[in-house]
Amino acid sequence: MVVEAQSAVPLPPPQTPNSEAAPSASALELRTRIALAVVLAIMTFALYYPVIHHPFSNYDDGEYVVQNDRIHRGVNWTTARWALTSIEHANWHPVTWLSHALDWQLFGPLAGGHHFTSQLLHVLNVTLLFLFLTGVTRSKARSLVVAALFALHPINVESVAWIAERKNVLCTFFFLLALLAYARYARRPNIRRYLLVALLFALGLASKPMVVTFPFVLLLLDYWPLRRIEGWSQPSADFPAQQFSAGKLLVEKLPLIALSAADSLITLIAQHKAEAIRTAAKFPLHLRIENAIFSTATYLWKVIWPARLAVLYPYPGGGVAAWRLLTAAVVLIGISAWAWRLRARHSYLIVGWLWFLGMLVPVIGLIQVGDQGMADRYAYLPLVGIFLGVGWGIFDLLENMGKQWRWIAGVVGAVVLAILAGLSRRQIGFWQTNFDLWVHTAAVTQNNVSAYDVAGSELLLRAMNKGLNYSGEAQVYFQKALEINPNDSEALMNTGGDLQAHGKFAEALQKYKLALQHVDDNFLKAQILSDIGSAYEQMGDFATAREYYHQGLLVSPSPDNTSFIGYARTFTDEKIASLAVTLAKRPTAKGYFQMGRLQDAGGYTSAAKISYQRAIELDPSLQAARVALDRDSKSKR
């Protein structure tokens, strides 16, 4: 019987030595996968090409890269030691710090090089996602749709176009590499392959703690498409792997769960130290739960209708409207019930849905960090689960349709992807200048005080770079911020600055002191104290000015604190004022020369030039005054 069964199997025709053998099915499949991956990479790179011409943004790029002396040292042992021990900016992410340091070593202050690295990482992420899905499912068309949605969807623009968000694309890169390593491990488990998975996961955690849910994603993949759970389903024909009990697979993940727990603890310590975790008094638990439910549903809506995307969504401080909250809850419960009901026939639905919900947990705001209600960057990895459900679901629907409907669906799908690409290119354009970014943010969100503040500050910076003191146009944005929140400390500070620039010191001090009552950020508080000191200094009250400068130094002893210069300058100003009284009574060449030197020390170059000229008029033989005047004239040239 066995012999007969074997003889019944048709044998391939014999090949002669001169015949040309056709490529094997596996080799042809591999070539096709590589070709499609290359097409995806080129398409993604072309879409994001404009970002390499963009500048650094004024939203964390300065603190992370441009003004960070540690990063400017490049990659060396000193930088590596600092990166491994630093918990600055409310996170522990040494791999991200080293990535920025390497960029600075390669490109210096040229923003285009830094943008190129982020762009390249996104291209690699798209490619790795496609290769992983095709590797574990053998479905090239479905995997292509999922990867194309991930590549082109405009909600992902923020993660790529924002240099300070390098941590997002970098942690995703290691996350996807770890998935590929896990697929290899699942085919033939051994300790070396497991350690590679753990290493890549650790690198992901060291890039951004958002990937702490990785072990649970692996459990989902064990269910589908790997089908490693014994008794839950038949082994996969596309991915041959030994099955184990659910308990054994859970134990298998315990070392990875331990890594997640350790990283979560480090992150909480870092966030507490940076005072990034918001108090329960400001964000009570019921508000955080409401916002979590509403934000989760909003991410889904932005997948379908990716409009009004912003770099900062204000937190709904007054809570979410009841009808909105109820609608969001019904949608989430409905999708959960639907995916659960179809779990046997369409396992990808429950896997994709739980991937989405699970990966949002660390960033959904149950522990509130920062003042944003939600953020596009938080959806970068979670939405892969939604794209997975969409990609597989579309093809399941088409299986029961005629050929002509499949052609129509293909055309519609191509149009949808083209529209998404167009919307992404438009969203990329908003990152071309800081002013455009924040004006757009103010336009597409409601009551966004921060957006108006930053847009106004950007106009002030432009005005100062052009040699102006303040811009009236900037005050329009600060007034809009104050209309929303009359106690907005940043707008009050900048309004006070405008009044001070126009010599209205009493009114300026009123604004500054009101801002001081409501500020909760130490760096901003130090700036306000410095501005108050500056106003008193200009009024000639040097003792009071020194007092406020000193307070500013106590609040923030950072070298960037302008109180350092102001505090020292008041002593010089006091001497200048005293000498001016003496010279008014008895002008001498020596006195004016001394005045010029004091003015030079205080940074008053124009006034110093006048004093030196007056000294020469009184004593043409005073050579020291001529030398000083010549030096000042050369320095101005």
C-alpha positions in Angstrom: 0.0 0.0 0.0 2.8 2.4 0.9 4.6 1.6 -2.4 1.5 2.1 -4.4 0.7 5.4 -2.7 4.3 6.6 -3.4 4.2 5.5 -7.0 0.9 7.4 -7.5 2.7 10.7 -6.8 3.5 12.3 -10.2 7.2 12.8 -10.7 8.7 15.9 -12.3 10.1 15.5 -15.8 13.8 14.7 -15.9 16.1 17.6 -16.7 19.0 17.3 -19.1 22.2 19.0 -18.2 21.6 21.6 -20.9 18.0 22.4 -19.9 17.4 25.8 -18.1 15.8 25.2 -14.7 12.9 27.5 -13.8 13.3 29.4 -10.5 11.8 27.6 -7.5 8.5 28.9 -6.1 10.2 30.0 -2.9 12.9 31.9 -4.8 10.3 33.6 -6.9 8.2 34.5 -3.9 11.3 36.0 -2.1 12.1 38.1 -5.2 8.5 39.4 -5.3 8.6 40.3 -1.7 11.9 42.2 -2.0 10.6 44.0 -5.1 7.4 45.1 -3.3 9.4 46.2 -0.3 11.7 48.3 -2.5 8.6 49.9 -4.1 7.2 50.7 -0.7 10.5 52.2 0.4 10.8 54.4 -2.7 7.2 55.6 -2.4 7.6 56.4 1.3 10.9 58.2 0.8 9.5 60.3 -2.0 6.5 61.3 0.1 8.6 62.5 3.0 11.4 64.0 0.9 10.4 67.7 1.6 11.2 67.3 5.3 15.0 67.4 4.7 14.5 71.1 3.8 12.7 71.9 7.0 14.4 73.7 10.0 14.5 72.5 13.6 11.1 73.2 15.3 10.7 75.4 18.3 8.9 72.5 20.1 11.6 70.5 22.1 14.1 70.4 19.2 16.1 73.0 21.0 16.3 71.2 24.3 16.8 67.8 22.7 19.4 68.8 20.1 20.2 72.4 19.1 20.9 73.7 22.6 22.0 70.4 24.2 25.8 70.5 24.9 25.8 66.8 25.8 24.6 65.9 22.3 27.1 68.3 20.6 30.0 66.1 22.0 29.1 63.4 19.5 29.2 59.7 20.2 31.9 58.8 22.8 32.2 57.1 26.2 31.3 60.3 28.0 28.1 60.8 26.0 27.2 57.1 26.3 27.6 57.2 30.1 25.5 60.4 30.3 22.8 58.8 28.0 22.6 55.7 30.2 22.2 57.6 33.4 20.2 60.6 32.3 16.5 60.9 33.0 16.1 64.3 31.5 12.9 65.4 29.7 10.8 62.9 31.7 12.1 59.8 30.0 15.0 57.3 30.1 15.9 56.8 26.4 19.7 56.4 26.0 19.5 54.9 22.5 17.6 58.0 21.4 20.2 60.3 22.9 23.0 58.5 21.1 21.0 58.7 17.9 20.8 62.5 18.2 24.5 62.6 19.2 25.5 60.6 16.1 23.4 63.0 13.9 25.2 66.0 15.4 28.5 64.4 14.8 27.6 63.7 11.2 25.5 66.8 10.3 26.2 69.4 13.0 23.5 72.1 13.1 22.2 71.3 9.6 18.6 70.3 10.3 18.2 68.5 7.0 20.6 65.7 8.1 18.6 65.1 11.3 15.4 65.1 9.4 16.9 62.6 6.9 17.6 60.1 9.7 14.0 60.3 11.0 12.7 59.9 7.4 15.0 56.9 6.8 13.8 55.2 10.0 10.2 55.6 8.8 11.1 54.1 5.5 12.7 51.2 7.3 9.7 50.7 9.5 7.4 50.5 6.6 9.7 47.9 4.9 10.1 45.9 8.1 6.3 45.8 8.7 5.7 44.5 5.2 8.5 41.8 5.5 7.2 40.7 8.9 3.6 40.3 7.7 4.5 38.5 4.5 6.9 36.3 6.4 4.3 35.0 8.9 1.2 35.0 6.6 2.5 34.5 3.0 0.0 37.1 2.0 1.8 39.7 -0.1 -1.3 41.7 -1.2 -2.8 42.1 2.2 0.6 42.9 3.8 1.1 45.5 1.1 -2.1 47.2 1.9 -1.3 47.3 5.6 2.2 48.7 5.0 1.0 51.2 2.5 -1.6 52.6 5.0 1.2 52.8 7.6 3.5 54.6 5.1 1.0 57.1 3.7 -1.4 58.0 6.4 -1.1 61.6 7.5 -1.5 60.9 11.2 2.0 59.6 11.1 3.5 62.8 9.8 4.2 64.2 13.2 6.4 61.3 14.2 8.5 61.7 11.1 8.6 65.5 10.6 9.4 66.3 14.3 13.1 65.7 15.1 12.4 65.6 18.9 10.1 62.7 18.2 13.0 60.6 16.9 12.3 58.3 19.8 9.0 57.2 18.3 10.3 56.1 14.9 13.4 54.6 16.6 11.6 52.5 19.1 9.3 51.3 16.4 12.3 50.2 14.3 13.6 48.0 17.2 10.0 46.8 17.9 9.6 45.6 14.3 13.1 44.0 14.3 12.1 42.2 17.5 8.9 40.9 15.8 11.0 39.5 12.9 13.4 37.9 15.4 10.4 36.4 17.3 9.0 34.9 14.1 12.4 33.2 13.6 12.4 32.1 17.2 8.8 30.7 16.9 9.8 28.5 14.0 12.6 26.9 15.9 12.9 28.0 19.6 16.3 28.1 21.2 18.0 30.3 23.8 20.1 32.3 21.3 17.1 33.3 19.3 15.2 34.2 22.4 18.0 36.4 23.7 18.1 38.2 20.3 14.4 39.0 20.8 15.1 40.2 24.3 18.0 42.4 23.2 16.0 44.1 20.4 13.1 44.7 22.8 15.5 46.2 25.3 16.8 48.5 22.6 13.2 49.5 21.8 12.6 50.3 25.5 15.8 52.3 25.6 14.5 54.4 22.7 11.0 55.1 24.1 9.1 53.3 26.9 5.9 53.2 24.8 6.8 49.6 23.6 6.3 48.2 27.1 3.3 46.2 25.8 5.5 44.2 23.4 5.2 40.9 25.4 1.4 41.1 25.2 1.6 41.8 21.5 3.6 38.6 21.2 0.8 36.7 22.9 -1.7 38.1 20.4 0.5 37.0 17.6 0.8 33.5 19.1 -3.0 33.4 18.7 -2.9 34.7 15.1 -1.2 34.4 12.7 1.4 32.2 14.3 -1.2 29.9 15.9 1.2 28.6 18.6 -1.5 28.1 21.3 -2.3 24.4 21.7 -6.0 23.6 21.6 -7.1 27.0 20.4 -6.6 26.4 16.6 -5.0 24.2 14.1 -1.3 24.9 13.3 -0.8 27.4 10.5 -0.1 26.1 7.1 1.7 29.3 6.2 3.8 29.4 9.3 4.8 26.0 10.6 5.5 26.3 14.3 5.2 23.9 17.2 2.2 24.5 19.5 2.4 24.9 23.3 -0.1 25.4 26.1 -1.2 28.9 26.8 0.4 28.7 30.2 3.8 27.7 28.8 3.6 30.6 26.2 2.9 33.0 29.0 5.8 31.8 31.1 7.9 32.2 27.9 7.1 35.9 28.0 7.9 36.5 31.7 11.5 37.7 31.2 10.2 40.2 28.6 7.5 41.3 31.0 10.2 41.8 33.7 12.0 44.1 31.2 8.7 46.1 30.7 8.1 46.4 34.4 11.7 47.7 35.1 11.4 50.2 32.3 8.0 51.4 33.5 9.5 52.0 37.0 12.4 54.0 35.6 10.0 56.0 33.5 7.7 56.8 36.5 10.8 57.9 38.4 12.0 60.1 35.5 8.6 61.7 35.1 8.2 62.4 38.8 11.7 64.0 38.9 10.8 66.2 35.9 7.4 67.1 37.4 5.8 65.9 34.2 3.1 63.8 35.9 0.1 66.1 36.4 -1.5 66.2 39.8 -4.9 64.5 40.6 -6.2 67.9 41.6 -5.7 69.3 38.1 -6.7 66.1 36.3 -9.0 64.1 38.5 -9.5 60.4 37.7 -13.0 60.8 36.2 -11.6 63.4 33.8 -8.7 61.1 32.8 -11.1 58.2 32.2 -13.4 60.3 30.1 -10.5 61.7 28.0 -9.1 58.2 27.5 -12.4 56.9 26.2 -13.0 59.9 23.9 -9.4 60.0 22.7 -9.4 56.3 21.8 -12.5 56.8 19.6 -11.0 60.0 18.1 -7.9 58.1 16.9 -10.3 55.8 15.1 -12.1 58.7 13.5 -8.9 60.3 12.4 -8.0 57.1 10.6 -11.2 57.4 8.6 -11.2 61.2 8.3 -7.7 62.5 8.8 -8.5 66.2 9.0 -7.7 68.9 11.5 -4.5 67.2 12.6 -2.5 69.2 15.1 0.8 69.1 17.0 -1.0 69.9 20.2 -4.5 69.0 21.2 -5.6 70.9 24.4 -6.8 68.8 27.3 -10.6 69.0 27.8 -10.3 70.6 31.2 -14.1 70.9 31.7 -14.6 67.2 30.7 -16.0 65.7 27.5 -19.6 66.5 26.6 -22.0 63.7 27.7 -23.2 62.9 24.1 -19.6 62.7 22.8 -18.6 60.5 25.7 -21.6 58.2 25.2 -21.0 58.0 21.4 -17.4 57.1 21.9 -18.2 54.4 24.5 -20.9 52.8 22.3 -18.5 52.7 19.3 -15.7 51.1 21.3 -17.9 48.6 23.0 -19.6 47.8 19.7 -16.3 47.2 17.9 -15.0 45.1 20.8 -18.2 42.9 20.7 -18.1 42.5 16.9 -14.4 41.5 16.9 -15.0 39.0 19.7 -17.9 37.5 18.0 -15.9 36.9 14.7 -12.8 35.8 16.5 -13.1 32.2 15.2 -13.6 32.9 11.5 -11.7 36.2 11.3 -9.0 36.1 14.0 -7.2 39.1 12.7 -10.0 41.4 13.8 -9.6 40.6 17.5 -5.8 40.6 17.2 -5.7 44.0 15.4 -8.3 45.5 17.8 -6.5 44.4 20.9 -3.2 45.5 19.4 -4.6 49.0 19.0 -6.2 49.2 22.5 -3.3 47.5 24.2 -0.6 49.7 22.7 -2.5 52.8 23.6 -2.6 52.0 27.3 0.8 53.6 28.1 -0.1 56.9 26.4 -3.8 57.2 26.8 -3.6 59.5 29.8 -4.8 57.3 32.8 -1.5 58.6 34.2 -1.5 62.1 32.8 1.9 63.3 31.5 2.0 66.8 30.0 -1.0 69.0 29.2 -2.1 67.4 25.9 -5.4 65.6 25.6 -4.1 63.3 22.9 -1.3 63.3 20.3 -0.9 62.0 16.7 2.5 60.5 17.6 0.9 58.3 20.2 -1.0 56.5 17.4 2.0 55.6 15.3 2.4 52.0 16.5 -1.1 51.3 17.8 -2.8 52.0 14.5 -0.8 49.2 12.9 -3.5 47.0 14.5 -6.3 48.9 12.8 -4.5 48.8 9.5 -4.1 45.1 10.0 -7.8 44.6 10.4 -8.6 46.8 7.4 -6.1 45.1 5.1 -7.2 41.6 5.9 -10.9 42.5 6.1 -11.0 44.1 2.6 -9.6 40.9 1.0 -12.0 38.7 2.9 -14.9 40.8 1.5 -13.6 40.6 -2.0 -13.3 36.8 -2.0 -17.1 36.4 -2.5 -17.3 39.1 -5.2 -16.9 38.8 -8.9 -13.8 39.7 -10.8 -15.2 43.0 -12.0 -15.9 44.1 -8.4 -12.3 43.3 -7.5 -11.0 45.6 -10.2 -13.3 48.4 -9.0 -12.1 47.8 -5.4 -8.5 47.9 -6.6 -9.1 51.3 -8.3 -10.9 52.7 -5.3 -8.1 51.5 -3.0 -5.5 53.2 -5.2 -7.5 56.4 -5.1 -7.8 56.3 -1.3 -4.0 55.7 -1.0 -3.4 58.6 -3.4 -5.7 60.9 -1.3 -3.9 59.8 1.9 -0.5 60.6 0.3 -1.8 64.1 -0.8 -3.1 64.8 2.7 0.3 63.7 4.2 2.2 66.0 1.8 -0.1 68.9 2.9 0.5 68.0 6.6 4.2 67.9 6.0 4.0 71.4 4.6 2.8 72.8 7.9 6.1 71.8 9.4 8.0 74.0 7.0 8.1 76.9 9.5 7.4 77.1 13.2 4.9 79.9 12.6 3.0 77.9 10.0 2.9 74.9 12.3 1.4 76.8 15.3 -1.0 79.0 13.3 -2.4 75.8 11.8 -2.6 74.2 15.2 -4.5 77.2 16.5 -6.9 77.1 13.5 -7.8 73.4 13.7 -8.2 73.1 17.5 -10.4 75.0 20.0 -9.3 77.2 22.8 -5.6 76.3 22.2 -3.9 78.9 24.4 -0.4 77.3 23.9 -0.7 77.5 20.1 -1.5 81.2 20.3 1.4 81.7 22.7 4.0 79.9 20.6 2.8 81.6 17.4 3.1 85.0 19.0 6.5 84.1 20.5 7.7 83.0 17.0 6.7 86.4 15.6 8.6 88.1 18.4 11.7 86.1 17.6 11.4 87.1 13.9 11.0 90.7 14.9 14.1 90.6 17.1 16.2 88.9 14.4 15.3 91.7 12.1 16.5 94.3 14.6 13.1 95.3 15.9 12.0 95.3 19.6 8.5 93.8 19.4 5.9 93.1 16.8 2.4 94.4 17.1 1.2 91.4 15.1 2.5 89.1 17.8 0.4 90.9 20.4 -2.7 89.9 18.5 -1.9 86.3 19.2 -1.2 87.0 22.9 -4.5 88.8 23.2 -6.3 85.8 21.7 -4.6 83.6 24.3 -5.7 86.0 27.1 -9.3 86.0 25.8 -9.3 82.2 26.3 -7.5 82.3 29.6 -7.0 85.7 31.2 -4.5 84.1 33.6 -2.2 82.7 30.9 1.2 83.4 32.3 3.1 83.2 29.0 0.8 85.7 27.3 0.8 88.0 30.3 4.7 87.9 30.3 4.9 88.7 26.6 2.3 91.5 26.9 4.3 92.9 29.7 7.4 92.8 27.5 5.7 94.8 24.9 4.6 97.5 27.4 8.1 97.6 28.8 9.6 98.1 25.3 7.3 101.1 24.9 8.4 102.6 28.3 5.2 101.8 30.1 7.0 100.2 33.1 4.3 100.4 35.7 1.8 98.7 33.4 4.4 96.1 32.4 5.1 95.3 36.1 1.4 94.8 36.6 1.3 92.2 33.9 4.5 90.5 35.0 3.3 90.2 38.6 0.0 88.8 37.5 1.8 86.2 35.4 3.9 85.3 38.4 0.8 84.4 40.4 -0.3 81.8 37.9 2.9 80.3 36.5 3.6 76.6 37.3 6.7 76.0 35.2 10.0 76.9 36.9 11.8 77.9 33.7 9.0 80.3 32.8 8.8 81.6 36.3 12.6 82.4 36.2 12.0 84.2 33.0 9.2 86.3 34.5 11.3 87.2 37.5 14.2 88.2 35.2 11.8 90.4 33.2 10.6 92.1 36.4 14.2 92.7 37.3 14.8 94.2 33.9 11.9 96.6 34.3 13.1 97.8 37.6 16.7 98.1 36.3 15.4 100.3 33.4 13.6 102.4 36.0 16.9 102.9 37.9 15.8 100.9 41.0 18.8 98.6 41.0 18.4 97.2 44.5 14.9 95.9 43.6 16.1 94.7 40.3 18.9 92.7 42.0 16.3 91.2 44.4 14.2 89.8 41.5 17.2 88.6 39.5 18.3 86.8 42.6 14.9 85.1 43.0 15.1 84.1 39.4 18.5 82.4 40.0 17.1 80.5 43.0 14.2 79.2 40.9 16.3 78.1 38.0 20.1 78.1 38.4 20.5 77.1 34.7 23.2 79.0 32.7 20.4 79.8 30.2 18.7 81.9 32.8 19.0 85.6 31.8 19.0 86.5 35.6 22.7 85.6 35.6 23.6 88.5 33.3 21.0 90.8 34.8 22.1 90.3 38.3 25.7 91.2 37.4 24.7 94.1 35.2 22.8 95.9 38.0 26.1 96.6 39.8 27.5 98.1 36.6 24.3 100.1 36.0 24.4 101.4 39.5 28.0 102.7 39.0 27.0 104.2 35.6 24.1 106.0 37.2 26.3 107.3 40.1 29.0 108.4 37.7 26.4 110.2 35.4 25.4 112.4 38.3 29.0 113.3 39.0 29.7 114.1 35.3 26.6 116.2 35.1 28.1 118.4 37.8 31.7 118.3 36.7 32.4 116.7 33.3 36.0 115.4 32.8 37.7 113.4 30.0 38.8 110.8 32.5 35.3 110.5 33.9 33.7 110.0 30.4 36.4 107.4 29.6 35.5 105.5 32.7 31.8 105.8 31.9 32.5 104.3 28.4 34.3 101.3 29.9 31.4 100.7 32.3 28.9 100.9 29.4 31.0 98.5 27.4 31.0 96.1 30.3 27.2 96.4 30.6 26.7 95.7 26.9 25.7 99.3 26.0 28.0 99.7 23.0 26.3 102.7 21.4 26.3 104.6 24.7 29.9 103.7 25.3 30.8 105.2 21.8 29.2 108.5 22.8 31.1 108.6 26.1 34.4 107.9 24.4 33.7 110.7 21.8 32.9 113.1 24.7 36.1 112.2 26.5 38.2 112.9 23.3 36.4 116.2 22.9 37.4 117.2 26.4 41.0 115.9 26.0 42.1 115.2 22.4 45.4 113.7 23.8 43.5 110.9 25.7 44.8 108.0 23.6 43.1 105.3 25.6 39.7 106.7 24.6 40.7 106.7 20.9 41.8 103.0 21.1 38.5 102.1 22.8 36.5 104.0 20.3 38.3 102.4 17.4 37.8 98.9 18.9 34.1 99.5 19.3 33.8 100.7 15.7 35.6 97.6 14.4 33.5 95.3 16.4 30.3 96.9 15.0 31.6 96.3 11.5 
